[in-house]
Amino acid sequence: MASPNLIHSAPSSSPSTILALLTIILMAIAAQRVQSAFLTCEELPTDVCAFSVSSTGNRCVLEKALKMDGTLQFQCQSSAVMAEKLVEWIESEECINACGLERMAVGMSTDCLLESESSRKLCSSKC
């Protein structure tokens, strides 16, 4: 007959199991940081290339290239233009839309900045 004062506890994990789990979690976190630690324009998808800045401060630019079969291919490339204060930046869709810009804009142009409407949009709270 079991004693009514006996307390049953759940089986505890061994210290080596807990250590192994913690090691796996820490390795996963470290791998994620290393993977995202360096943003290069050439590795960005074309749909987020324009209005982005690499880890080195180069502005990313979307370029078109004509393939041998005659089809157009878009490529994200680093430009020689350096951002003054931004690094590792991908502009938000909210800002792109609020400013009336297009994410798939090819090349770099400042023509739109000559329009007063564009300049006013760039100063909006969403940008």
Secondary structure, DSSP 8 states (H G I E B T S, - for coil): ---TT---------HHHHHHHHHHHHHHHHHHHHHTS---GGGS-GGGTTTEE-TTSEEEEEEEEE-TTS-EEEEEEEEEEE-SS--SEE--HHHHHHTT--TT-BS---GGGGSHHHHHHHTSTT-
